[in-house]
Amino acid sequence: LPLAAALIAGPLAQIAAADGGACYAARDRPACTILRPVHGPPARSASHASPECVVIVGGLGSPTDNTDEGFFRVVLGEIADDVRFRMIRFGVDEGSYRTTGDLSRNGEELRSVIGHASDECEAVHVLAHSMGGVVADRALSKGVAASHGIATYVALASPHNGANGARAIRPAIEADALFAAGARLAAGATGMHDPTSEAVRDLARTRAPLPV
């Protein structure tokens, strides 16, 4: 009965107060109850309402000094300047994100950042790019979506099933230290990602995540 009353009263614009009294003689009628409108708590103004948070997760080797902010501003469009939303760059604004490091460890850290955001935000939206989607998958696989109020999760060009390039080169790197050193130097000289990094190792082993 209390649950039914709450479900009925929730949508109403007024809050009702009840006064009881034995004004009905019939046995099958309830006691006299007078409903009168009373003032409820004041509604929050838009300026005081908690924002919705967009947690942004960059990809492999992405900068943690916000120099790629422009990319995400283009992706977010008008939302980037909407006061109803708050942008949280994982590894820039909150959390420690080793963008070439262990994906599971990064997933745990992201889970913590999302949890903190859920305490302050009306809703949490996760926007991931490239390898960031795999990091988000690791966080989501730990039940973070159900317990932290994630409203949406958008992954842009994310290798959820792992990276074939990483799989192709990984056996040679693991078998030959000299080859690994040469591959690392060549990547550094050409501005490519270090194929010997923990992140690339994990991308070589990543398989499709379980449904969230």
FIZA-866919 format. One record per residue: residue number from 1; residue in one letter; chain; x, y, z of N, C-alpha, C in turn. Coordinates in Angstrom, 1 decimal, padded with zeros to 4 digits. Atoms other than C-alpha are relative to their C-alpha. Layout:
N
REC     i   aa   ch     n_xx     n_yy     n_zz    ca_xx    ca_yy    ca_zz     c_xx     c_yy     c_zz
REC   NUM    a    A        X        Y        Z        X        Y        Z        X        Y        Z
...
This chain:
212
REC     i   aa   ch     n_xx     n_yy     n_zz    ca_xx    ca_yy    ca_zz     c_xx     c_yy     c_zz
REC     1    l    A    000.8   -001.2    000.0    000.0    000.0    000.0    000.8    001.3    000.0
REC     2    p    A   -000.8   -001.2    000.1    002.7    002.6    000.8    000.7    000.2   -001.4
REC     3    l    A   -000.7   -000.1    001.3    004.5    001.7   -002.5   -001.0    000.5   -001.0
REC     4    a    A    001.0   -000.4    001.0    001.2    002.1   -004.5   -000.3    001.5    000.2
REC     5    a    A    000.3   -001.5   -000.3    000.6    005.5   -002.8    001.1    000.8   -000.5
REC     6    a    A   -001.2   -000.8    000.5    004.1    006.7   -003.7    000.0    000.1   -001.5
REC     7    l    A    000.0    000.0    001.4    003.7    005.6   -007.3   -001.1    001.0   -000.6
REC     8    i    A    001.1   -000.9    000.5    000.4    007.5   -007.6    000.3    001.4    000.3
REC     9    a    A   -000.2   -001.4   -000.4    001.5    010.6   -005.7    001.2    000.6   -000.8
REC    10    g    A   -001.2   -000.5    000.6    004.8    010.9   -007.6   -000.3    001.0   -001.1
REC    11    p    A    000.2   -000.9    001.1    003.5    012.5   -010.8   -000.8    001.2    000.3
REC    12    l    A    000.9   -001.1   -000.3    001.1    014.8   -009.1    000.7    001.3    000.3
REC    13    a    A   -000.7   -001.3   -000.2    001.8    018.5   -009.0   -000.1    000.5    001.4
REC    14    q    A    000.2   -000.4   -001.3    000.5    018.9   -005.5    000.4   -001.1    001.0
REC    15    i    A   -000.3    001.0   -001.1    001.5    017.2   -002.2   -001.2    000.1    000.9
REC    16    a    A    001.2    000.0   -000.8   -001.5    016.1   -000.2    000.3   -000.3    001.5
REC    17    a    A    000.0    000.3   -001.4   -001.9    016.2    003.6   -001.3   -000.6    000.4
REC    18    a    A    001.3    000.6   -000.3   -004.5    014.0    005.2   -000.3    000.2    001.5
REC    19    d    A    000.6   -000.1   -001.4   -006.7    014.6    008.3   -001.0   -001.1    000.1
REC    20    g    A    000.9    001.1   -000.2   -008.5    011.6    009.7   -001.2    000.4    000.9
REC    21    g    A    001.2   -000.2   -000.9   -012.0    011.5    011.3   -001.1   -001.0   -000.4
REC    22    a    A    001.0    001.0    000.2   -014.9    009.1    011.7   -001.3    000.7   -000.4
REC    23    c    A    001.1   -000.8    000.5   -017.4    011.0    009.6   -000.9   -000.9   -000.9
REC    24    y    A    000.9    000.9    000.8   -018.8    008.0    007.6   -000.5   -001.1    000.9
REC    25    a    A    000.6    001.1   -000.8   -021.2    005.6    009.3    000.1   -001.3   -000.6
REC    26    a    A   -000.1    001.3    000.7   -021.0    002.9    006.7    001.3   -000.7    000.3
REC    27    r    A   -001.1    000.8   -000.4   -018.7    000.1    007.7    001.0   -000.2   -001.1
REC    28    d    A   -000.9    000.2    001.1   -017.3   -000.3    004.2    000.6    001.3   -000.6
REC    29    r    A   -000.6   -001.3    000.4   -016.3    003.4    003.9    001.2    000.3    000.9
REC    30    p    A   -001.1   -000.4   -000.9   -013.0    004.8    005.1   -000.3    001.2    000.9
REC    31    a    A    000.2   -001.2   -000.8   -012.6    007.4    007.7    000.0    001.2   -000.8
REC    32    c    A    000.0   -001.2    000.8   -013.2    010.9    006.6    001.4    000.6   -000.1
REC    33    t    A   -001.3   -000.5    000.3   -010.1    012.2    004.9   -000.1    001.2   -000.9
REC    34    i    A    000.0   -001.2    000.8   -009.7    015.7    003.7    001.3    000.3   -000.6
REC    35    l    A   -001.2   -000.2    000.7   -007.1    016.3    001.1    000.1    001.5   -000.3
REC    36    r    A   -000.2   -001.4    000.3   -005.7    019.8    000.9    001.4    000.2   -000.5
REC    37    p    A   -001.3   -000.3    000.5   -002.8    021.2   -001.1    000.9    000.7    000.9
REC    38    v    A   -000.9   -000.7   -000.8    000.3    022.2    000.7    001.3    000.3   -000.8
REC    39    h    A   -001.2   -000.3    000.7    003.6    023.7   -000.4    001.0   -001.1    000.1
REC    40    g    A   -001.0    001.0    000.0    006.2    021.2   -001.4    001.4    000.7    000.1
REC    41    p    A   -001.3   -000.6    000.0    010.0    021.8   -001.4    000.2    000.8   -001.3
REC    42    p    A   -000.2   -000.8    001.2    011.1    024.5   -003.8    000.8   -000.7   -001.1
REC    43    a    A   -000.7    000.6    001.1    012.2    023.3   -007.2    001.3    000.6   -000.2
REC    44    r    A   -001.4   -000.5    000.2    015.9    023.6   -008.0    000.0    000.8   -001.3
REC    45    s    A   -000.2   -000.8    001.2    016.7    026.3   -010.5    001.1   -000.7   -000.8
REC    46    a    A   -000.9    000.6    001.0    018.7    025.3   -013.6    001.5    000.2    000.5
REC    47    s    A   -001.4   -000.4   -000.3    021.8    027.1   -012.2    000.5   -000.8    001.2
REC    48    h    A   -000.4    000.8   -001.2    021.7    024.9   -009.0   -000.1   -001.5   -000.2
REC    49    a    A    000.2    001.4    000.2    020.8    021.6   -010.6    001.4   -000.6   -000.3
REC    50    s    A   -001.2    000.7    000.3    023.5    019.0   -010.8    000.1   -000.2   -001.5
REC    51    p    A   -000.1    000.2    001.5    024.9    018.7   -014.4    000.0   -001.5   -000.3
REC    52    e    A   -000.2    001.3    000.4    025.0    015.6   -016.4    001.5    000.0   -000.5
REC    53    c    A   -001.5    000.0    000.3    028.7    014.5   -016.8    000.3   -000.9   -001.2
REC    54    v    A   -000.5    000.8    001.1    030.4    013.3   -019.9    001.4   -000.4    000.3
REC    55    v    A   -001.3    000.5   -000.3    033.4    011.1   -019.1    000.6   -000.4   -001.3
REC    56    i    A   -000.7    000.2    001.3    035.8    011.2   -022.0    001.3   -000.8    000.1
REC    57    v    A   -001.1    000.9   -000.1    038.3    008.4   -022.5    000.7    000.0   -001.4
REC    58    g    A   -000.8   -000.1    001.2    041.1    009.0   -025.1    000.5   -001.4   -000.4
REC    59    g    A   -000.5    001.3    000.5    042.8    006.3   -027.1    001.5   -000.2    000.3
REC    60    l    A   -001.3    000.4   -000.2    046.2    004.7   -027.3    001.0    001.2   -000.2
REC    61    g    A   -001.0   -001.0    000.1    049.0    007.2   -026.6   -000.6    001.4    000.0
REC    62    s    A    000.6   -001.3    000.0    046.5    010.1   -026.3    000.6    000.9    001.1
REC    63    p    A   -000.6   -000.9   -001.0    047.8    013.2   -024.5   -000.8    000.1    001.2
REC    64    t    A    000.7   -000.2   -001.3    047.0    013.7   -020.9    000.1    001.5    000.5
REC    65    d    A   -000.1   -001.4   -000.3    047.5    017.5   -021.1   -001.0    000.8   -000.7
REC    66    n    A    001.1   -000.7    000.6    044.3    018.3   -022.9    000.3    000.6   -001.3
REC    67    t    A   -000.3   -000.6    001.3    046.0    019.2   -026.2   -000.9   -000.5   -001.1
REC    68    d    A    000.9    000.5    001.0    043.5    017.1   -028.1   -001.5    000.4    000.4
REC    69    e    A    001.4   -000.5   -000.4    040.5    019.0   -026.5   -000.8    000.3   -001.3
REC    70    g    A    000.7   -000.4    001.2    039.6    020.3   -029.9   -000.7   -001.1   -000.7
REC    71    f    A    000.6    001.1    000.6    038.9    016.9   -031.3   -001.3   -000.4    000.7
REC    72    f    A    001.2    000.4   -000.7    036.4    016.1   -028.6   -001.1    001.1    000.0
REC    73    r    A    001.0   -001.1    000.1    034.8    019.5   -028.8   -000.8   -000.1   -001.3
REC    74    v    A    000.6    000.2    001.3    034.1    018.8   -032.5   -001.0   -001.1    000.1
REC    75    v    A    000.9    001.2   -000.1    032.6    015.4   -031.6   -001.3    000.4    000.9
REC    76    l    A    001.1   -000.4   -000.9    030.4    016.9   -028.8   -000.9    001.1   -000.5
REC    77    g    A    000.8   -001.1    000.5    029.3    019.9   -030.7   -000.5    000.9    001.0
REC    78    e    A    000.6   -001.0   -000.9    026.9    022.2   -028.8    000.1   -000.5    001.5
REC    79    i    A   -000.1    000.5   -001.4    027.1    019.9   -025.7    001.2    000.5    000.7
REC    80    a    A   -001.2   -000.4   -000.6    030.6    021.1   -025.1   -000.1    001.3    000.7
REC    81    d    A    000.2   -001.3   -000.6    029.4    024.6   -024.2   -001.3    000.1    000.7
REC    82    d    A    001.3    000.0   -000.7    026.1    023.6   -022.6    000.2   -000.1    001.5
REC    83    v    A   -000.3    000.0   -001.5    026.1    024.5   -018.9   -000.7   -001.2    000.7
REC    84    r    A    000.6    001.2   -000.6    023.9    021.4   -018.3    000.9   -001.2    000.0
REC    85    f    A   -000.9    001.1    000.1    026.8    019.2   -019.1    001.4    000.4    000.6
REC    86    r    A   -001.4   -000.3   -000.5    030.2    018.9   -017.4    000.9   -001.1   -000.7
REC    87    m    A   -000.9    000.9    000.6    033.1    017.4   -019.3    001.1   -000.5    001.0
REC    88    i    A   -001.0    000.6   -000.9    035.5    015.1   -017.4    000.9   -000.8   -000.9
REC    89    r    A   -001.0    000.8    000.7    038.6    014.0   -019.3    000.7   -000.9    000.9
REC    90    f    A   -000.7    001.1   -000.8    039.9    010.7   -017.9    001.5    000.2   -000.2
REC    91    g    A   -001.4   -000.2    000.0    043.5    011.2   -017.0    000.5    001.5   -000.1
REC    92    v    A   -000.3   -001.4    000.1    043.3    015.0   -017.5   -000.6    000.7    001.1
REC    93    d    A    000.8   -000.7   -001.1    040.6    016.3   -015.2    000.0   -000.9    001.3
REC    94    e    A    000.1    000.9   -001.1    040.3    013.2   -013.0    000.7   -001.3   -000.3
REC    95    g    A   -000.5    001.3    000.2    042.1    009.9   -012.5    001.3   -000.1   -000.7
REC    96    s    A   -001.3    000.2    000.6    045.4    008.5   -013.6   -000.2   -001.0   -001.1
REC    97    y    A    000.2    000.8    001.2    045.4    007.2   -017.1    001.3   -000.2   -000.8
REC    98    r    A   -001.2    000.3    000.8    048.5    005.5   -018.6   -000.5   -000.5   -001.3
REC    99    t    A    000.7    000.3    001.3    047.4    005.6   -022.2    000.8   -001.0   -000.8
REC   100    t    A   -000.7    001.1    000.7    050.1    003.0   -023.2    000.1   -001.1    001.0
REC   101    g    A   -000.2    000.9   -001.1    049.7    001.0   -020.0   -001.1   -001.1    000.0
REC   102    d    A    000.8    001.2   -000.2    047.8   -002.1   -018.8   -001.5    000.4   -000.1
REC   103    l    A    001.3   -000.4    000.2    044.2   -001.9   -020.0   -000.9   -000.4    001.2
REC   104    s    A    000.8    000.3   -001.1    042.7   -003.7   -017.0    000.2    001.0    001.2
REC   105    r    A   -000.4   -001.0   -001.0    044.5   -001.3   -014.6   -000.7    001.3   -000.3
REC   106    n    A    000.7   -001.2    000.4    043.2    001.6   -016.6   -001.5   -000.1    000.2
REC   107    g    A    001.4    000.2   -000.2    039.7    000.1   -016.5   -000.4    000.2    001.5
REC   108    e    A    000.3   -000.2   -001.4    039.8    000.0   -012.7    000.0    001.4    000.4
REC   109    e    A   -000.1   -001.4   -000.3    040.9    003.6   -012.6   -001.2    000.8   -000.5
REC   110    l    A    001.2   -000.6    000.6    038.1    004.6   -015.0   -001.2   -000.3    000.8
REC   111    r    A    001.2    000.3   -000.8    035.6    002.8   -012.9   -000.1    000.9    001.2
REC   112    s    A   -000.1   -000.9   -001.2    036.7    004.9   -009.9   -000.5    001.4   -000.4
REC   113    v    A    000.4   -001.3    000.5    036.3    008.1   -011.9   -001.5    000.1   -000.3
REC   114    i    A    001.4    000.1    000.3    032.9    007.1   -013.1   -000.8    000.0    001.3
REC   115    g    A    000.7    000.0   -001.3    031.8    006.3   -009.6    000.0    001.3    000.7
REC   116    h    A   -000.1   -001.4   -000.6    033.0    009.7   -008.3   -001.0    000.9   -000.8
REC   117    a    A    000.9   -000.9    000.8    031.1    011.4   -011.2   -001.4   -000.3    000.3
REC   118    s    A    001.4    000.3   -000.3    027.9    009.5   -010.4   -000.5    000.6    001.3
REC   119    d    A    000.3   -000.6   -001.3    028.0    011.0   -006.9   -000.4    001.5   -000.2
REC   120    e    A    000.2   -001.4    000.2    027.9    014.5   -008.3   -000.9    000.4   -001.2
REC   121    c    A    000.7   -000.4    001.3    026.0    014.3   -011.6   -001.3   -000.7    000.0
REC   122    e    A    001.3    000.6    000.2    022.4    013.7   -012.6    000.1   -001.3   -000.8
REC   123    a    A   -000.2    001.2    000.9    023.6    011.2   -015.2    001.4    000.0   -000.5
REC   124    v    A   -001.4    000.1    000.6    026.9    009.9   -016.6   -000.1   -000.5   -001.4
REC   125    h    A   -000.1    000.4    001.4    027.6    009.6   -020.3    001.5   -000.3   -000.2
REC   126    v    A   -001.4    000.4    000.3    030.8    007.8   -021.4    000.2    000.1   -001.5
REC   127    l    A   -000.4   -000.2    001.3    032.4    008.9   -024.6    001.5   -000.5   -000.2
REC   128    a    A   -001.3    000.6    000.1    035.4    006.8   -025.7    000.5    000.0   -001.5
REC   129    h    A   -000.5    000.0    001.3    037.7    007.0   -028.7    001.1   -001.1   -000.1
REC   130    s    A   -001.0    001.0    000.3    039.8    004.2   -030.2    000.2   -001.0    001.2
REC   131    m    A   -000.3    000.9   -001.1    041.5    002.1   -027.5   -000.8    000.4    001.3
REC   132    g    A    000.8   -000.4   -001.2    039.5    004.2   -024.9   -001.2   -000.9    000.1
REC   133    g    A    001.1    000.9   -000.1    036.6    002.0   -025.8    000.3   -001.3    000.6
REC   134    v    A   -000.3    001.3   -000.7    038.4   -001.1   -024.7    000.2    000.2    001.5
REC   135    v    A   -000.1   -000.3   -001.5    039.3    000.6   -021.4   -001.4    000.1    000.6
REC   136    a    A    001.3   -000.1   -000.5    035.7    001.5   -021.0   -000.7   -001.4    000.1
REC   137    d    A    000.6    001.3   -000.1    034.7   -002.1   -021.8    000.5   -000.7    001.3
REC   138    r    A   -000.5    000.6   -001.2    037.0   -003.2   -018.9   -000.7    000.5    001.2
REC   139    a    A    000.7   -000.6   -001.1    035.3   -000.8   -016.6   -001.4   -000.5    000.1
REC   140    l    A    001.4    000.4    000.1    031.8   -001.8   -017.7   -000.1   -001.5    000.4
REC   141    s    A    000.1    001.4   -000.3    032.6   -005.5   -017.3    000.0   -000.3    001.4
REC   142    k    A    000.0    000.1   -001.5    033.0   -004.9   -013.6   -001.3    000.4    000.6
REC   143    g    A    001.3   -000.4   -000.5    029.3   -003.9   -013.3   -000.2    001.4    000.3
REC   144    v    A    000.1   -001.4   -000.3    029.9   -000.2   -013.3   -001.2    000.6   -000.6
REC   145    a    A    001.1   -000.7    000.6    027.0    000.6   -015.6   -001.2   -000.1    000.9
REC   146    a    A    001.2    000.2   -000.8    024.3   -000.8   -013.3    000.1    000.8    001.3
REC   147    s    A   -000.1   -000.5   -001.3    025.7    000.6   -010.1    000.4    001.5    000.0
REC   148    h    A   -000.4   -001.4    000.0    026.8    004.1   -011.3   -000.8    000.8   -001.0
REC   149    g    A    000.9   -000.8    000.8    023.9    005.3   -013.4    000.5    000.5   -001.3
REC   150    i    A   -000.4   -000.4    001.3    025.5    005.4   -016.8   -001.2    000.0   -000.9
REC   151    a    A    001.2   -000.1    000.9    022.9    006.7   -019.2    000.3   -000.4   -001.4
REC   152    t    A   -000.4    000.4    001.4    024.8    006.3   -022.5    001.5   -000.3    000.0
REC   153    y    A   -001.4    000.4    000.2    028.1    004.8   -023.7    000.2    000.0   -001.5
REC   154    v    A   -000.3   -000.1    001.4    029.4    005.8   -027.1    001.5   -000.2   -000.2
REC   155    a    A   -001.4    000.3    000.3    032.6    004.3   -028.5    000.2    000.3   -001.5
REC   156    l    A   -000.3   -000.4    001.3    034.2    005.8   -031.6    001.2   -000.7   -000.5
REC   157    a    A   -001.1    000.8    000.6    036.3    003.5   -033.8    000.8   -000.8    001.0
REC   158    s    A   -000.7    000.7   -001.1    037.1    001.3   -030.8    000.2   -001.5   -000.4
REC   159    p    A   -000.2    001.4    000.4    038.7   -002.2   -031.4   -000.4   -000.9    001.1
REC   160    h    A    000.5    000.9   -001.1    036.4   -004.1   -029.0    000.5   -001.4   -000.1
REC   161    n    A   -000.4    001.4    000.2    037.6   -007.4   -030.5    001.6   -000.1    000.0
REC   162    g    A   -001.4    000.0    000.0    041.3   -006.4   -030.2    000.5    000.5   -001.4
REC   163    a    A   -000.6   -000.6    001.2    043.7   -005.2   -032.9    000.8   -001.1   -000.8
REC   164    n    A   -000.7    001.0    000.8    044.9   -007.5   -035.7    001.5    000.4   -000.2
REC   165    g    A   -001.4   -000.4    000.2    048.1   -005.4   -036.2    000.8   -000.4    001.2
REC   166    a    A   -000.7    000.4   -001.3    049.0   -006.0   -032.5    000.2   -001.5    000.0
REC   167    r    A   -000.1    001.4    000.0    048.3   -009.7   -032.9    001.1   -000.5   -001.0
REC   168    a    A   -001.0    000.4    001.0    050.5   -009.9   -036.0    001.4    000.1    000.4
REC   169    i    A   -001.4   -000.3   -000.3    053.6   -008.4   -034.5    000.4   -000.5    001.4
REC   170    r    A   -000.3    000.3   -001.4    053.3   -009.6   -030.9    000.9   -001.3    000.1
REC   171    p    A   -000.9    001.1   -000.2    054.8   -013.1   -031.4    001.5    000.3   -000.2
REC   172    a    A   -001.4   -000.3    000.3    058.0   -011.7   -032.9    000.6    000.9    001.1
REC   173    i    A   -000.5   -000.9   -001.1    058.3   -009.1   -030.1    000.3   -000.9    001.2
REC   174    e    A   -000.2    000.9   -001.2    057.9   -011.8   -027.4    001.1   -001.0   -000.2
REC   175    a    A   -001.0    001.1    000.3    060.3   -014.2   -029.1    001.4    000.6   -000.1
REC   176    d    A   -001.3   -000.5    000.4    063.1   -011.8   -030.0    000.2    001.4    000.7
REC   177    a    A   -000.2   -001.3   -000.7    064.3   -009.0   -027.6    000.7    001.0   -000.9
REC   178    l    A   -000.6   -001.0    001.0    066.5   -007.5   -030.4   -001.0    000.5   -000.9
REC   179    f    A    001.0   -000.5    000.9    063.6   -007.3   -032.7   -000.9    001.0    000.7
REC   180    a    A    000.8   -000.8   -000.8    061.5   -005.8   -030.0    000.6    001.4    000.2
REC   181    a    A   -000.7   -001.3   -000.2    064.1   -003.1   -029.3    000.0    000.8   -001.3
REC   182    g    A    000.0   -000.7    001.2    064.4   -002.3   -033.0   -001.4    000.5   -000.4
REC   183    a    A    001.3   -000.4    000.3    060.6   -002.1   -033.4   -000.4    001.2    000.9
REC   184    r    A    000.2   -001.1   -000.9    060.5    000.3   -030.4    000.7    001.3   -000.6
REC   185    l    A   -000.7   -001.2    000.5    063.1    002.6   -031.9   -000.6    000.5   -001.3
REC   186    a    A    000.6   -000.4    001.3    061.5    002.5   -035.4   -001.3    000.7    000.2
REC   187    a    A    001.3   -000.7   -000.3    058.1    003.5   -033.9    000.3    001.4    000.5
REC   188    g    A   -000.3   -001.3   -000.5    059.7    006.3   -032.0    000.5    001.0   -001.0
REC   189    a    A   -000.6   -000.8    001.1    061.5    007.6   -035.1   -001.1    000.5   -001.0
REC   190    t    A    001.1   -000.3    001.0    058.3    007.6   -037.2   -001.2    000.5    000.6
REC   191    g    A    001.2   -000.6   -000.7    055.9    008.9   -034.6   -001.1   -001.0    000.2
REC   192    m    A    001.0    001.0   -000.1    054.0    005.6   -034.4    000.0   -000.5    001.5
REC   193    h    A    000.1    000.5   -001.4    052.8    003.8   -031.2    001.0   -001.1    000.2
REC   194    d    A   -001.0    001.0   -000.4    055.3    001.7   -029.4   -000.6   -001.4    000.0
REC   195    p    A    000.7    001.3    000.0    054.4   -001.9   -030.3    000.4   -000.9    001.1
REC   196    t    A   -000.4    000.8   -001.1    056.1   -003.2   -027.2   -000.7    000.4    001.3
REC   197    s    A    000.6   -000.5   -001.2    053.9   -001.3   -024.8   -001.0   -001.0    000.6
REC   198    e    A    001.0    000.9   -000.7    051.5   -003.0   -022.3   -001.3    000.1   -000.7
REC   199    a    A    001.3   -000.2    000.6    048.5   -001.5   -024.1   -000.1   -000.8   -001.3
REC   200    v    A    000.0    000.7    001.3    049.5   -003.0   -027.5    000.0   -001.5    000.3
REC   201    r    A    000.0    001.4   -000.4    050.2   -006.3   -025.7   -001.4   -000.5    000.3
REC   202    d    A    001.4    000.4   -000.4    046.7   -006.3   -024.3   -000.9    000.0   -001.2
REC   203    l    A    000.9    000.0    001.2    045.1   -005.3   -027.6    000.2   -001.2   -000.9
REC   204    a    A   -000.2    001.3    000.7    046.7   -008.4   -029.1   -000.7   -001.2    000.6
REC   205    r    A    000.7    001.1   -000.7    044.9   -010.5   -026.6   -001.5    000.2    000.2
REC   206    t    A    001.4   -000.3   -000.2    041.6   -008.7   -026.4   -001.0   -000.7   -000.9
REC   207    r    A    001.1    000.6    000.8    038.5   -010.5   -027.5   -001.3    000.8    000.3
REC   208    a    A    001.3   -000.7   -000.2    034.9   -009.4   -027.7   -000.5    000.0    001.4
REC   209    p    A    000.4    000.0   -001.4    033.6   -008.2   -024.3   -001.3   -000.7    000.1
REC   210    l    A    001.3    000.6   -000.3    030.7   -009.9   -022.6   -001.1    001.1   -000.1
REC   211    p    A    001.1   -001.0    000.0    027.3   -008.1   -023.0   -000.1    000.7    001.4
REC   212    v    A    000.2   -000.7   -001.2    026.8   -005.4   -020.4   -001.4   -000.1    000.5
